[in-house]
Amino acid sequence: MKKLNILLICGSGASSGFLAANISKEAAKRQLDCNIVARSEAEVESYLQEIDCLMVGPHLKYLIPELEDKVATMNIKVILMEKSYYSLLDVAKALDYLFTTIQND
């Protein structure tokens, strides 16, 4: 499998930054080839050419239709993170959810 480039977005980028760093550590432990960065939703457009997957904080659910429209012609999977692991910053569950969602596509 090729390296997976993932962008996590939340409001300011603070909580997703922590989540991204720790998901990267968990991915490395599992020997998964991932590059995960976190940014605010205002920066999404700057990264679309570089990513395979866009993970969106649950509080930004309202942005999903707009984001899916933006990536409609690209091979980018948009995933809404679930509150259950996002609020707890449960990186193992976040990574499991990411790969389950990608594989079921």
Secondary structure by P-SEA (a helix, b strand, c coil): ccbbbbbbbccccaaaaaaaaaaaaaaaaaccbbbbbbbcccccccccccccbbbbccccccaaaaaaaaaccccbbbbbbbcccccccaaaaaaaaaaaaaaac
